[in-house]
Amino acid sequence: MAREQFQTLTEPMYYILLALMQECCGVDIMEKVKQISKGRVRVGPGTLYAMLAKFEENGVIRKTAEEGRRKSYIITEQGKDMLREEYRRLITMTEDARGLLE
């Protein structure tokens, strides 16, 4: 299962999946990641296309269109479940630290 391979998500992985809540192509994904993270996270083409291939191979995203070299993708239900699980994990981690760091 994909969750086993992606036990935890890196920041670029997390933001790529967030970007794919709406169908878009690679160039648009890079721009959306930058927007969603307010410029804090940037994904280069090498990282992006390697991650898209792994995500697609594991059923986390699916290709929706292909015109020449331009390919569009969207997150699958499995991918949304994985993203929600990671979101909950991150919340738990920040809650665990709250009393210790404040």
Wavefront OBJ file of the C-alpha trace (Angstrom):
o trace
v 0.000 0.000 0.000
v 1.133 3.552 -0.709
v 0.934 4.660 2.920
v 3.634 2.133 3.849
v 5.981 3.562 1.215
v 5.075 7.126 2.202
v 4.989 6.579 5.974
v 5.527 10.296 6.478
v 5.506 12.942 3.803
v 8.243 15.448 3.148
v 7.183 19.078 2.828
v 7.397 19.002 -0.977
v 5.302 15.809 -1.082
v 2.682 17.310 1.221
v 2.401 20.513 -0.796
v 2.336 18.687 -4.144
v -0.652 16.692 -2.924
v -2.352 19.832 -1.629
v -1.829 21.438 -5.039
v -3.437 18.424 -6.682
v -6.725 18.869 -4.859
v -7.536 20.569 -8.163
v -6.457 19.164 -11.512
v -3.312 20.777 -12.872
v -0.134 20.187 -14.843
v 3.476 20.221 -13.661
v 4.198 23.919 -14.175
v 0.961 24.816 -12.402
v 1.787 22.442 -9.528
v 5.130 24.194 -8.967
v 3.379 27.575 -8.876
v 0.599 26.338 -6.570
v 3.129 24.860 -4.125
v 4.855 28.237 -3.979
v 1.499 30.008 -3.453
v 0.098 27.622 -0.833
v 3.340 27.729 1.185
v 3.602 31.521 0.744
v 6.944 31.043 -1.012
v 8.490 28.945 1.758
v 8.505 25.708 -0.272
v 9.641 25.527 -3.879
v 9.678 22.364 -5.935
v 12.000 22.013 -8.906
v 11.133 20.008 -12.005
v 13.394 17.058 -11.119
v 11.835 16.595 -7.694
v 8.330 17.222 -8.984
v 8.386 14.744 -11.849
v 10.065 12.043 -9.745
v 7.359 12.473 -7.083
v 4.534 12.520 -9.631
v 5.783 9.220 -11.076
v 5.948 7.602 -7.602
v 2.563 8.964 -6.594
v 0.951 7.783 -9.827
v 2.598 4.357 -9.576
v 1.140 3.968 -6.068
v -2.364 5.204 -6.877
v -1.992 8.420 -4.877
v -2.687 10.570 -7.955
v -3.937 9.840 -11.448
v -3.185 11.355 -14.827
v -6.216 13.173 -16.217
v -4.881 14.461 -19.539
v -1.832 14.308 -21.753
v -1.186 16.700 -24.623
v 2.314 16.287 -25.992
v 4.691 16.746 -23.086
v 2.055 18.446 -20.924
v 0.400 16.076 -18.434
v -2.290 16.938 -15.916
v -2.970 15.117 -12.657
v -5.396 15.066 -9.741
v -5.256 13.451 -6.310
v -7.204 10.194 -5.824
v -9.378 9.254 -2.839
v -6.466 7.128 -1.597
v -4.233 10.186 -1.880
v -6.735 12.346 -0.008
v -6.875 9.771 2.789
v -3.077 9.774 2.971
v -2.990 13.592 3.006
v -5.605 13.755 5.790
v -3.663 11.216 7.834
v -0.480 13.271 7.450
v -2.384 16.426 8.414
v -3.621 14.737 11.612
v -0.081 13.506 12.356
v 1.286 17.046 12.045
v -1.419 18.428 14.340
v -0.642 15.747 16.933
v 3.049 16.607 16.790
v 2.401 20.314 17.350
v -0.014 19.560 20.203
v 2.588 17.284 21.814
v 5.126 20.102 21.718
v 2.808 22.885 22.861
v 3.282 22.483 26.608
v 6.987 21.778 26.334
v 7.992 24.689 24.121
v 5.790 27.464 25.465
l 1 2 3 4 5 6 7 8 9 10 11 12 13 14 15 16 17 18 19 20 21 22 23 24 25 26 27 28 29 30 31 32 33 34 35 36 37 38 39 40 41 42 43 44 45 46 47 48 49 50 51 52 53 54 55 56 57 58 59 60 61 62 63 64 65 66 67 68 69 70 71 72 73 74 75 76 77 78 79 80 81 82 83 84 85 86 87 88 89 90 91 92 93 94 95 96 97 98 99 100 101 102
